[in-house]
Amino acid sequence: MPDAAAQISQMPVVADAPGRGRPPRLVPILERRQKVTDWERIGVYIGSLLVAALLSVVIIAAFGVAPSDLGREIATVVFSSPRTFASVLAQAAPFAIAGLATAIAFRARFWNIGLEGQMIFGAICASVVALYDVGPETARLPLMALAAAAGGMLWIAGPGALKLKLGVNEVITTLLLNYIAFNVLLHLLYGPWQDPVSRFPHTELFNDAEKLPVLGWQNLTWALPIAGALALVLWWLFSVSRIGYLIDVLRSNPQMAFAMGVPVTALSIGAILASGAVGGLTGLVISAGVEGRMTQDFFTGYLFSGILIAFLGRNHPLGVVFFAFFMAVLVLVGQSLQIFFQIPFALTQLIQALFIVCVAASEFFLTYRLHWRRAA
């Protein structure tokens, strides 16, 4: 008698009819988007910011700060009085200029990580004008601004030339030049430019003609109008002028831009030098506006803040201004939470990183569309 197992193995296998047997299975399919509308882009971007804000509230609550206390703290730090709001604007002005300096280079596909070095060298060149009384007093501040812009351009010119001529990675060269500029700064502040009165490592105070004038409202100086004017000029340059269109072509596809006859080298040189010039002006705004002298740590934190602001603002001048204000609020609220709730400073940096991650992740939803297909 044949084996029962052998008989079973020889029986024909009948496939399950559709709709019978096991339930249908849905399979996720990723499809590259052919076109993304402006409204879809804005919606995804706002959604990523809301997710980052919600996660930030949850993390802060885990450290013992209730959402109601956090909201009260934000309202107190920002909107409780004209003085607090002016403090936010005063903090936002140098952030905006630093973000604009970074955004100019990023739009031309030049990854400028040397903002701190350009700030230092810009402030050094401006301090030469102030400490050695170059020119008449009435022209002293404009001369300092020109010297700061020239110093920033000089400090970025080397990495730009190495990038364009030899293809050397600008991330490495601009970053390493930060350390060289810092050591030059230390040599000056611990040597010939040390304050002769206090003997601390900073220069002597600038004269009134060498400081940014105040606006006459609270503690605001001309740093705020300078930031606004730079943002408007760059907005027109990038969004209205022909140069902005050509830079967008260069950013999208350098090879195609070169084949179309776009002056790739000239545009790259212009963007690189403009980024260094605005970076040098950032050093002037802080040394002649906030500090009133050049100190050994006036540039601290602006490299990361400039990159973060440019990234969140998508290298758009108006977006940079908005997120400079947001960054100023975040810094001041973080300082207040440290004082009154003993929240560590690292938490503020964690929240900044959280916004970067969420905004970067939003690119996935702009590139791909997820839909479900019934498995066969």
C-alpha positions in Angstrom: 0.0 0.0 0.0 1.5 3.3 -1.0 2.7 5.6 1.7 0.1 8.1 2.7 2.7 10.9 2.9 3.7 10.2 -0.7 0.1 10.3 -1.9 -0.4 13.7 -0.2 2.8 15.1 -1.8 1.5 14.1 -5.2 -1.8 15.9 -4.8 -2.1 19.1 -6.9 -1.8 22.4 -5.1 -4.7 24.7 -5.6 -4.0 28.4 -5.1 -6.2 30.4 -2.8 -8.8 32.3 -4.8 -8.8 36.0 -4.4 -10.7 37.1 -1.3 -10.5 33.6 0.2 -8.1 32.2 2.8 -5.7 34.6 4.4 -6.5 38.3 4.3 -4.8 40.5 1.6 -1.5 42.0 2.5 -0.7 45.7 1.9 2.9 46.5 0.9 4.3 50.1 1.2 5.7 51.5 -2.0 8.0 54.5 -2.2 7.6 56.6 -5.3 9.8 59.5 -6.3 7.8 62.7 -6.7 7.9 64.2 -10.1 6.8 67.7 -9.0 6.4 69.4 -5.6 4.2 72.4 -5.4 5.1 75.4 -3.3 2.2 74.8 -0.9 3.3 71.2 -0.4 6.8 72.3 0.3 5.5 74.9 2.8 3.2 72.4 4.5 5.8 69.8 5.0 8.3 72.4 6.3 5.8 73.8 8.8 4.9 70.2 9.8 8.5 69.4 10.5 8.9 72.5 12.7 5.7 71.7 14.6 7.0 68.1 15.3 10.3 69.5 16.5 8.5 72.0 18.8 6.2 69.3 20.2 9.2 67.0 20.9 11.1 70.0 22.5 8.1 70.6 24.8 8.1 66.9 25.8 11.8 66.8 26.5 11.7 70.0 28.6 8.7 68.6 30.5 10.8 65.5 31.3 13.3 67.8 33.0 10.5 69.1 35.3 9.3 72.2 33.4 5.6 72.0 32.7 4.3 73.2 29.4 2.4 76.0 31.2 5.5 77.1 32.9 7.4 77.0 29.6 4.8 79.1 27.9 4.8 81.6 30.8 8.6 81.8 30.6 8.6 82.5 26.9 6.0 85.2 27.3 8.0 86.8 30.1 11.4 86.7 28.3 10.0 88.0 25.0 6.8 90.0 25.4 6.7 91.0 29.1 8.0 94.6 28.4 9.6 96.7 25.7 13.0 96.1 27.3 12.8 92.3 27.0 11.6 92.4 23.4 14.4 94.8 22.6 16.9 92.4 24.1 15.6 89.7 21.8 16.1 92.0 18.8 19.5 92.9 20.0 20.5 89.3 20.2 18.9 88.4 16.9 20.7 91.1 14.8 24.2 89.5 14.9 22.6 86.0 14.5 20.9 87.3 11.3 24.1 88.7 9.8 26.0 85.4 10.7 23.2 83.4 9.1 23.2 85.6 5.9 27.0 85.1 5.6 26.6 81.4 5.7 23.6 81.3 3.4 25.4 83.3 0.7 28.1 80.7 0.4 25.8 77.7 0.7 23.6 78.9 -2.2 26.7 78.8 -4.4 27.6 75.2 -3.1 30.6 76.5 -1.1 30.4 75.0 2.4 31.8 77.8 4.4 32.7 76.4 7.9 35.1 79.3 8.6 32.7 82.0 9.8 34.4 82.3 13.1 37.8 82.9 11.4 36.3 85.5 9.1 34.6 87.2 12.1 37.9 87.3 14.0 39.9 88.7 11.1 37.2 91.2 10.3 37.2 92.4 13.8 41.1 92.6 13.8 41.1 94.7 10.7 38.4 97.0 12.1 40.3 97.3 15.4 43.4 98.4 13.5 41.4 101.4 12.2 40.1 102.1 15.7 43.2 101.6 17.8 45.5 103.5 15.4 43.0 106.3 14.7 43.0 105.8 10.9 41.1 108.6 9.2 39.0 111.4 10.7 36.5 110.5 13.5 33.5 111.2 11.3 34.7 108.6 8.9 36.1 106.2 11.4 33.1 103.8 11.6 32.6 103.5 7.8 36.3 102.8 7.5 36.0 100.1 10.2 33.2 98.5 8.2 35.2 98.5 5.0 38.2 97.1 6.8 36.1 94.4 8.5 34.6 93.4 5.1 38.0 93.3 3.5 39.4 91.2 6.4 36.6 88.7 6.0 37.2 88.5 2.2 40.9 88.1 2.7 40.4 85.2 5.1 38.0 83.3 2.8 39.9 84.0 -0.4 42.5 81.3 0.2 40.0 78.4 0.7 38.0 79.8 -2.3 41.1 79.7 -4.5 42.1 76.2 -3.4 38.5 75.0 -4.1 38.2 76.5 -7.5 41.7 75.9 -8.8 42.7 72.6 -7.1 39.4 71.1 -5.9 40.5 71.1 -2.3 37.6 70.5 0.1 36.6 73.9 1.5 35.2 72.3 4.7 38.7 71.4 5.8 40.4 74.6 4.8 37.9 77.0 6.2 37.6 75.1 9.4 41.4 74.9 10.0 41.7 78.7 9.3 39.4 79.2 12.3 42.2 78.0 14.6 44.8 80.1 12.9 42.7 83.2 13.3 42.1 82.4 16.9 45.8 82.1 17.7 46.5 85.4 15.9 43.7 86.9 18.1 45.3 85.5 21.3 48.7 86.8 20.3 47.3 90.3 19.9 45.2 90.3 23.0 48.0 88.9 25.2 50.6 91.0 23.6 50.6 94.4 21.9 46.8 95.0 22.1 46.3 94.0 25.7 44.3 96.6 27.7 47.0 98.8 29.3 44.7 99.7 32.2 43.1 96.4 33.4 45.7 94.1 31.8 42.9 91.7 30.8 43.1 90.0 27.4 41.0 92.5 25.5 41.6 95.7 23.7 41.0 99.1 25.3 37.5 100.5 24.8 36.7 102.0 21.5 35.9 105.7 21.3 32.2 106.7 20.9 32.9 107.5 17.2 34.1 103.9 16.8 31.1 102.2 18.2 27.8 101.5 16.5 25.3 104.3 17.3 22.3 103.5 19.4 18.8 103.8 17.8 17.3 105.7 20.8 15.0 102.9 21.8 16.1 100.6 24.7 19.5 99.1 24.0 19.3 98.6 20.3 22.1 99.7 18.1 22.5 100.1 14.3 23.2 96.4 14.1 19.5 95.8 13.7 19.1 98.1 10.6 22.3 96.7 9.1 20.9 93.2 9.4 17.6 94.3 7.9 19.3 96.1 5.0 21.5 93.2 4.2 18.6 90.8 4.2 16.6 93.0 1.8 19.5 93.5 -0.5 20.2 89.7 -0.6 16.5 89.0 -1.1 16.4 91.2 -4.1 19.7 89.7 -5.4 18.6 86.1 -5.0 14.9 86.4 -5.8 14.6 89.2 -8.3 17.9 89.8 -10.1 19.4 87.8 -12.9 22.3 86.9 -10.7 20.1 85.1 -8.3 18.7 83.0 -11.2 22.1 82.1 -12.4 23.2 81.1 -8.9 20.2 78.8 -8.6 21.2 77.2 -11.9 24.8 76.8 -10.5 23.5 75.3 -7.3 21.2 72.8 -9.0 23.7 71.5 -11.6 27.2 73.0 -12.0 28.0 70.9 -15.0 24.8 72.0 -16.8 25.4 75.6 -15.8 28.9 75.5 -17.3 27.5 73.9 -20.5 24.9 76.6 -20.8 27.6 79.3 -20.7 26.9 80.5 -17.2 29.9 82.3 -15.7 30.4 79.6 -13.1 33.8 80.8 -11.9 32.8 84.5 -11.6 29.6 83.7 -9.8 31.4 81.4 -7.4 34.1 83.9 -6.6 31.5 86.6 -6.1 29.5 84.5 -3.7 32.6 83.3 -1.8 33.9 86.8 -1.3 30.5 88.2 -0.4 30.1 85.5 2.3 33.5 86.4 3.8 32.7 90.1 3.7 29.4 89.6 5.6 31.2 87.3 8.0 33.7 90.1 8.7 30.9 92.5 9.3 29.5 90.1 11.8 32.7 90.5 13.8 32.4 94.3 13.6 28.8 94.3 14.7 29.7 92.3 17.9 33.0 94.0 18.7 31.9 97.6 18.0 28.2 97.2 18.9 27.8 94.6 21.7 31.2 94.6 23.4 32.6 98.0 22.6 36.0 96.4 22.2 37.6 93.2 20.8 37.6 90.3 23.3 39.0 86.8 23.1 35.6 85.1 22.9 33.3 87.5 21.1 32.9 85.0 18.3 32.0 82.0 20.4 29.0 80.0 19.2 28.3 82.0 16.0 29.6 79.3 13.7 27.1 76.7 14.7 24.3 79.3 15.0 25.0 80.7 11.6 24.9 77.2 10.0 21.7 76.3 11.9 20.0 79.6 11.0 20.9 79.3 7.3 19.8 75.6 7.2 16.5 76.2 8.9 15.9 79.3 6.7 16.7 77.2 3.6 19.3 79.8 2.7 16.6 82.4 2.0 17.4 85.8 3.4 13.9 86.3 4.8 13.9 82.9 6.3 17.3 83.6 7.9 15.9 86.7 9.6 12.9 84.8 10.9 15.0 82.0 12.4 17.6 84.5 13.7 14.7 85.8 15.8 13.8 82.3 16.8 17.3 81.5 17.8 17.5 84.6 19.9 14.3 83.6 21.7 15.7 80.1 22.2 19.0 81.4 23.7 17.4 83.8 26.1 14.7 81.4 27.2 17.4 78.8 27.7 19.3 81.2 29.9 16.2 81.9 31.9 15.5 78.2 32.4 19.0 77.6 33.5 18.6 80.3 36.2 15.1 79.5 37.5 14.7 75.8 36.7 18.3 74.6 36.8 18.0 73.3 33.2 21.4 72.4 31.8 22.7 74.4 28.8 23.2 71.2 26.9 19.4 71.0 26.7 19.3 74.1 24.6 21.8 72.6 22.2 19.8 69.4 22.1 16.7 71.4 21.0 18.7 73.1 18.3 19.9 69.7 17.0 16.3 68.4 17.2 15.1 71.2 14.9 17.9 70.4 12.4 17.0 66.7 12.4 13.3 67.3 11.9 13.9 69.8 9.1 16.4 67.5 7.4 14.0 64.6 7.7 11.3 66.6 5.9 13.3 66.4 2.7 12.3 62.7 2.6 8.6 63.6 2.3 9.4 66.2 -0.4 11.4 63.6 -2.4 9.2 60.5 -2.1 5.5 59.8 -1.8 4.4 56.7 0.2 1.4 54.7 -0.9 0.1 51.2 -0.3 -0.4 48.5 -2.8 -2.3 45.2 -2.4 0.2 42.3 -2.6 -0.4 39.8 -5.4 
